[in-house]
């Protein structure tokens, strides 16, 4: 149970840091969406890390892994959101 709560807390912080690290990310996404994407990034980093063997079955992603996962999720979101915005115009 604590690993899920820990992943959420680390993902929250990682999402905020990833928002600052993304170069040229001028998406008007708010604080809540950024933190949700950061939490998703932490869960993605945990899942991939466990699948590759970097983390054990009950281990979550580390802080750096969560930031990398959050940056990847934010980049994918920015690409998909940017693409959908241009196709609807």
Chimera marker file (.cmm) of the C-alpha trace (Angstrom):
<marker_set name="trace">
<marker id="1" x="0.000" y="0.000" z="0.000" r="1" g="1" b="0" radius="0.5"/>
<marker id="2" x="2.790" y="2.426" z="0.857" r="1" g="1" b="0" radius="0.5"/>
<marker id="3" x="4.501" y="1.817" z="-2.475" r="1" g="1" b="0" radius="0.5"/>
<marker id="4" x="1.446" y="3.156" z="-4.315" r="1" g="1" b="0" radius="0.5"/>
<marker id="5" x="1.254" y="6.218" z="-2.068" r="1" g="1" b="0" radius="0.5"/>
<marker id="6" x="5.004" y="6.725" z="-2.409" r="1" g="1" b="0" radius="0.5"/>
<marker id="7" x="4.759" y="6.476" z="-6.194" r="1" g="1" b="0" radius="0.5"/>
<marker id="8" x="1.968" y="9.073" z="-6.191" r="1" g="1" b="0" radius="0.5"/>
<marker id="9" x="3.969" y="11.482" z="-4.021" r="1" g="1" b="0" radius="0.5"/>
<marker id="10" x="7.141" y="11.017" z="-6.067" r="1" g="1" b="0" radius="0.5"/>
<marker id="11" x="5.106" y="11.336" z="-9.279" r="1" g="1" b="0" radius="0.5"/>
<marker id="12" x="3.596" y="14.584" z="-8.036" r="1" g="1" b="0" radius="0.5"/>
<marker id="13" x="7.031" y="16.077" z="-7.414" r="1" g="1" b="0" radius="0.5"/>
<marker id="14" x="8.425" y="14.569" z="-10.624" r="1" g="1" b="0" radius="0.5"/>
<marker id="15" x="5.578" y="16.093" z="-12.655" r="1" g="1" b="0" radius="0.5"/>
<marker id="16" x="6.341" y="19.561" z="-11.359" r="1" g="1" b="0" radius="0.5"/>
<marker id="17" x="10.071" y="19.145" z="-12.057" r="1" g="1" b="0" radius="0.5"/>
<marker id="18" x="9.395" y="17.640" z="-15.503" r="1" g="1" b="0" radius="0.5"/>
<marker id="19" x="7.251" y="20.655" z="-16.402" r="1" g="1" b="0" radius="0.5"/>
<marker id="20" x="10.232" y="22.906" z="-15.710" r="1" g="1" b="0" radius="0.5"/>
<marker id="21" x="12.629" y="20.623" z="-17.619" r="1" g="1" b="0" radius="0.5"/>
<marker id="22" x="10.570" y="20.402" z="-20.809" r="1" g="1" b="0" radius="0.5"/>
<marker id="23" x="12.138" y="22.809" z="-23.297" r="1" g="1" b="0" radius="0.5"/>
<marker id="24" x="9.674" y="24.904" z="-25.241" r="1" g="1" b="0" radius="0.5"/>
<marker id="25" x="6.650" y="23.334" z="-23.625" r="1" g="1" b="0" radius="0.5"/>
<marker id="26" x="4.154" y="26.173" z="-23.912" r="1" g="1" b="0" radius="0.5"/>
<marker id="27" x="1.128" y="23.988" z="-23.367" r="1" g="1" b="0" radius="0.5"/>
<marker id="28" x="-1.541" y="25.786" z="-21.388" r="1" g="1" b="0" radius="0.5"/>
<marker id="29" x="-1.941" y="22.720" z="-19.186" r="1" g="1" b="0" radius="0.5"/>
<marker id="30" x="-2.525" y="23.598" z="-15.594" r="1" g="1" b="0" radius="0.5"/>
<marker id="31" x="-0.938" y="22.462" z="-12.401" r="1" g="1" b="0" radius="0.5"/>
<marker id="32" x="-3.392" y="19.599" z="-11.857" r="1" g="1" b="0" radius="0.5"/>
<marker id="33" x="-2.905" y="18.121" z="-15.330" r="1" g="1" b="0" radius="0.5"/>
<marker id="34" x="0.865" y="18.406" z="-14.986" r="1" g="1" b="0" radius="0.5"/>
<marker id="35" x="0.850" y="16.573" z="-11.675" r="1" g="1" b="0" radius="0.5"/>
<marker id="36" x="-1.488" y="13.875" z="-13.002" r="1" g="1" b="0" radius="0.5"/>
<marker id="37" x="0.837" y="13.327" z="-15.954" r="1" g="1" b="0" radius="0.5"/>
<marker id="38" x="3.756" y="13.207" z="-13.518" r="1" g="1" b="0" radius="0.5"/>
<marker id="39" x="2.014" y="10.534" z="-11.469" r="1" g="1" b="0" radius="0.5"/>
<marker id="40" x="1.284" y="8.579" z="-14.657" r="1" g="1" b="0" radius="0.5"/>
<marker id="41" x="4.959" y="8.963" z="-15.594" r="1" g="1" b="0" radius="0.5"/>
<marker id="42" x="6.025" y="7.560" z="-12.228" r="1" g="1" b="0" radius="0.5"/>
<marker id="43" x="3.744" y="4.561" z="-12.677" r="1" g="1" b="0" radius="0.5"/>
<marker id="44" x="5.046" y="4.051" z="-16.229" r="1" g="1" b="0" radius="0.5"/>
<marker id="45" x="8.636" y="4.236" z="-14.977" r="1" g="1" b="0" radius="0.5"/>
<marker id="46" x="7.796" y="1.732" z="-12.238" r="1" g="1" b="0" radius="0.5"/>
<marker id="47" x="6.148" y="-0.661" z="-14.689" r="1" g="1" b="0" radius="0.5"/>
<marker id="48" x="8.962" y="-0.466" z="-17.242" r="1" g="1" b="0" radius="0.5"/>
<marker id="49" x="11.632" y="-0.712" z="-14.535" r="1" g="1" b="0" radius="0.5"/>
<marker id="50" x="10.010" y="-3.841" z="-13.116" r="1" g="1" b="0" radius="0.5"/>
<marker id="51" x="9.593" y="-5.361" z="-16.584" r="1" g="1" b="0" radius="0.5"/>
<marker id="52" x="13.252" y="-4.745" z="-17.465" r="1" g="1" b="0" radius="0.5"/>
<marker id="53" x="14.448" y="-5.951" z="-14.060" r="1" g="1" b="0" radius="0.5"/>
<marker id="54" x="15.743" y="-2.687" z="-12.639" r="1" g="1" b="0" radius="0.5"/>
<marker id="55" x="13.259" y="-2.801" z="-9.754" r="1" g="1" b="0" radius="0.5"/>
<marker id="56" x="11.957" y="-5.683" z="-7.684" r="1" g="1" b="0" radius="0.5"/>
<marker id="57" x="8.297" y="-6.751" z="-7.634" r="1" g="1" b="0" radius="0.5"/>
<marker id="58" x="7.404" y="-4.447" z="-4.736" r="1" g="1" b="0" radius="0.5"/>
<marker id="59" x="9.741" y="-1.554" z="-5.576" r="1" g="1" b="0" radius="0.5"/>
<marker id="60" x="8.676" y="1.696" z="-7.126" r="1" g="1" b="0" radius="0.5"/>
<marker id="61" x="10.624" y="3.856" z="-9.503" r="1" g="1" b="0" radius="0.5"/>
<marker id="62" x="13.288" y="6.029" z="-7.988" r="1" g="1" b="0" radius="0.5"/>
<marker id="63" x="13.117" y="9.791" z="-8.090" r="1" g="1" b="0" radius="0.5"/>
<marker id="64" x="15.235" y="10.134" z="-11.247" r="1" g="1" b="0" radius="0.5"/>
<marker id="65" x="13.296" y="7.340" z="-12.971" r="1" g="1" b="0" radius="0.5"/>
<marker id="66" x="10.027" y="9.053" z="-12.113" r="1" g="1" b="0" radius="0.5"/>
<marker id="67" x="11.266" y="12.352" z="-13.537" r="1" g="1" b="0" radius="0.5"/>
<marker id="68" x="12.363" y="10.641" z="-16.753" r="1" g="1" b="0" radius="0.5"/>
<marker id="69" x="8.991" y="8.864" z="-16.972" r="1" g="1" b="0" radius="0.5"/>
<marker id="70" x="7.158" y="12.133" z="-16.376" r="1" g="1" b="0" radius="0.5"/>
<marker id="71" x="9.188" y="13.929" z="-19.064" r="1" g="1" b="0" radius="0.5"/>
<marker id="72" x="8.391" y="11.137" z="-21.528" r="1" g="1" b="0" radius="0.5"/>
<marker id="73" x="4.675" y="11.241" z="-20.692" r="1" g="1" b="0" radius="0.5"/>
<marker id="74" x="4.615" y="15.045" z="-20.932" r="1" g="1" b="0" radius="0.5"/>
<marker id="75" x="6.389" y="14.903" z="-24.299" r="1" g="1" b="0" radius="0.5"/>
<marker id="76" x="3.916" y="12.347" z="-25.632" r="1" g="1" b="0" radius="0.5"/>
<marker id="77" x="1.011" y="14.391" z="-24.297" r="1" g="1" b="0" radius="0.5"/>
<marker id="78" x="2.393" y="17.575" z="-25.878" r="1" g="1" b="0" radius="0.5"/>
<marker id="79" x="2.801" y="15.786" z="-29.203" r="1" g="1" b="0" radius="0.5"/>
<marker id="80" x="-0.694" y="14.284" z="-29.150" r="1" g="1" b="0" radius="0.5"/>
<marker id="81" x="-2.355" y="17.458" z="-27.874" r="1" g="1" b="0" radius="0.5"/>
<marker id="82" x="-0.492" y="19.595" z="-30.409" r="1" g="1" b="0" radius="0.5"/>
<marker id="83" x="-1.390" y="17.272" z="-33.247" r="1" g="1" b="0" radius="0.5"/>
<marker id="84" x="-5.072" y="17.086" z="-32.307" r="1" g="1" b="0" radius="0.5"/>
<marker id="85" x="-5.244" y="20.868" z="-31.993" r="1" g="1" b="0" radius="0.5"/>
<marker id="86" x="-3.889" y="21.440" z="-35.509" r="1" g="1" b="0" radius="0.5"/>
<marker id="87" x="-6.153" y="18.849" z="-37.135" r="1" g="1" b="0" radius="0.5"/>
<marker id="88" x="-9.308" y="20.401" z="-35.707" r="1" g="1" b="0" radius="0.5"/>
<marker id="89" x="-8.616" y="23.891" z="-37.048" r="1" g="1" b="0" radius="0.5"/>
<link id1="1" id2="2" r="1" g="1" b="0" radius="0.2"/>
<link id1="2" id2="3" r="1" g="1" b="0" radius="0.2"/>
<link id1="3" id2="4" r="1" g="1" b="0" radius="0.2"/>
<link id1="4" id2="5" r="1" g="1" b="0" radius="0.2"/>
<link id1="5" id2="6" r="1" g="1" b="0" radius="0.2"/>
<link id1="6" id2="7" r="1" g="1" b="0" radius="0.2"/>
<link id1="7" id2="8" r="1" g="1" b="0" radius="0.2"/>
<link id1="8" id2="9" r="1" g="1" b="0" radius="0.2"/>
<link id1="9" id2="10" r="1" g="1" b="0" radius="0.2"/>
<link id1="10" id2="11" r="1" g="1" b="0" radius="0.2"/>
<link id1="11" id2="12" r="1" g="1" b="0" radius="0.2"/>
<link id1="12" id2="13" r="1" g="1" b="0" radius="0.2"/>
<link id1="13" id2="14" r="1" g="1" b="0" radius="0.2"/>
<link id1="14" id2="15" r="1" g="1" b="0" radius="0.2"/>
<link id1="15" id2="16" r="1" g="1" b="0" radius="0.2"/>
<link id1="16" id2="17" r="1" g="1" b="0" radius="0.2"/>
<link id1="17" id2="18" r="1" g="1" b="0" radius="0.2"/>
<link id1="18" id2="19" r="1" g="1" b="0" radius="0.2"/>
<link id1="19" id2="20" r="1" g="1" b="0" radius="0.2"/>
<link id1="20" id2="21" r="1" g="1" b="0" radius="0.2"/>
<link id1="21" id2="22" r="1" g="1" b="0" radius="0.2"/>
<link id1="22" id2="23" r="1" g="1" b="0" radius="0.2"/>
<link id1="23" id2="24" r="1" g="1" b="0" radius="0.2"/>
<link id1="24" id2="25" r="1" g="1" b="0" radius="0.2"/>
<link id1="25" id2="26" r="1" g="1" b="0" radius="0.2"/>
<link id1="26" id2="27" r="1" g="1" b="0" radius="0.2"/>
<link id1="27" id2="28" r="1" g="1" b="0" radius="0.2"/>
<link id1="28" id2="29" r="1" g="1" b="0" radius="0.2"/>
<link id1="29" id2="30" r="1" g="1" b="0" radius="0.2"/>
<link id1="30" id2="31" r="1" g="1" b="0" radius="0.2"/>
<link id1="31" id2="32" r="1" g="1" b="0" radius="0.2"/>
<link id1="32" id2="33" r="1" g="1" b="0" radius="0.2"/>
<link id1="33" id2="34" r="1" g="1" b="0" radius="0.2"/>
<link id1="34" id2="35" r="1" g="1" b="0" radius="0.2"/>
<link id1="35" id2="36" r="1" g="1" b="0" radius="0.2"/>
<link id1="36" id2="37" r="1" g="1" b="0" radius="0.2"/>
<link id1="37" id2="38" r="1" g="1" b="0" radius="0.2"/>
<link id1="38" id2="39" r="1" g="1" b="0" radius="0.2"/>
<link id1="39" id2="40" r="1" g="1" b="0" radius="0.2"/>
<link id1="40" id2="41" r="1" g="1" b="0" radius="0.2"/>
<link id1="41" id2="42" r="1" g="1" b="0" radius="0.2"/>
<link id1="42" id2="43" r="1" g="1" b="0" radius="0.2"/>
<link id1="43" id2="44" r="1" g="1" b="0" radius="0.2"/>
<link id1="44" id2="45" r="1" g="1" b="0" radius="0.2"/>
<link id1="45" id2="46" r="1" g="1" b="0" radius="0.2"/>
<link id1="46" id2="47" r="1" g="1" b="0" radius="0.2"/>
<link id1="47" id2="48" r="1" g="1" b="0" radius="0.2"/>
<link id1="48" id2="49" r="1" g="1" b="0" radius="0.2"/>
<link id1="49" id2="50" r="1" g="1" b="0" radius="0.2"/>
<link id1="50" id2="51" r="1" g="1" b="0" radius="0.2"/>
<link id1="51" id2="52" r="1" g="1" b="0" radius="0.2"/>
<link id1="52" id2="53" r="1" g="1" b="0" radius="0.2"/>
<link id1="53" id2="54" r="1" g="1" b="0" radius="0.2"/>
<link id1="54" id2="55" r="1" g="1" b="0" radius="0.2"/>
<link id1="55" id2="56" r="1" g="1" b="0" radius="0.2"/>
<link id1="56" id2="57" r="1" g="1" b="0" radius="0.2"/>
<link id1="57" id2="58" r="1" g="1" b="0" radius="0.2"/>
<link id1="58" id2="59" r="1" g="1" b="0" radius="0.2"/>
<link id1="59" id2="60" r="1" g="1" b="0" radius="0.2"/>
<link id1="60" id2="61" r="1" g="1" b="0" radius="0.2"/>
<link id1="61" id2="62" r="1" g="1" b="0" radius="0.2"/>
<link id1="62" id2="63" r="1" g="1" b="0" radius="0.2"/>
<link id1="63" id2="64" r="1" g="1" b="0" radius="0.2"/>
<link id1="64" id2="65" r="1" g="1" b="0" radius="0.2"/>
<link id1="65" id2="66" r="1" g="1" b="0" radius="0.2"/>
<link id1="66" id2="67" r="1" g="1" b="0" radius="0.2"/>
<link id1="67" id2="68" r="1" g="1" b="0" radius="0.2"/>
<link id1="68" id2="69" r="1" g="1" b="0" radius="0.2"/>
<link id1="69" id2="70" r="1" g="1" b="0" radius="0.2"/>
<link id1="70" id2="71" r="1" g="1" b="0" radius="0.2"/>
<link id1="71" id2="72" r="1" g="1" b="0" radius="0.2"/>
<link id1="72" id2="73" r="1" g="1" b="0" radius="0.2"/>
<link id1="73" id2="74" r="1" g="1" b="0" radius="0.2"/>
<link id1="74" id2="75" r="1" g="1" b="0" radius="0.2"/>
<link id1="75" id2="76" r="1" g="1" b="0" radius="0.2"/>
<link id1="76" id2="77" r="1" g="1" b="0" radius="0.2"/>
<link id1="77" id2="78" r="1" g="1" b="0" radius="0.2"/>
<link id1="78" id2="79" r="1" g="1" b="0" radius="0.2"/>
<link id1="79" id2="80" r="1" g="1" b="0" radius="0.2"/>
<link id1="80" id2="81" r="1" g="1" b="0" radius="0.2"/>
<link id1="81" id2="82" r="1" g="1" b="0" radius="0.2"/>
<link id1="82" id2="83" r="1" g="1" b="0" radius="0.2"/>
<link id1="83" id2="84" r="1" g="1" b="0" radius="0.2"/>
<link id1="84" id2="85" r="1" g="1" b="0" radius="0.2"/>
<link id1="85" id2="86" r="1" g="1" b="0" radius="0.2"/>
<link id1="86" id2="87" r="1" g="1" b="0" radius="0.2"/>
<link id1="87" id2="88" r="1" g="1" b="0" radius="0.2"/>
<link id1="88" id2="89" r="1" g="1" b="0" radius="0.2"/>
</marker_set>
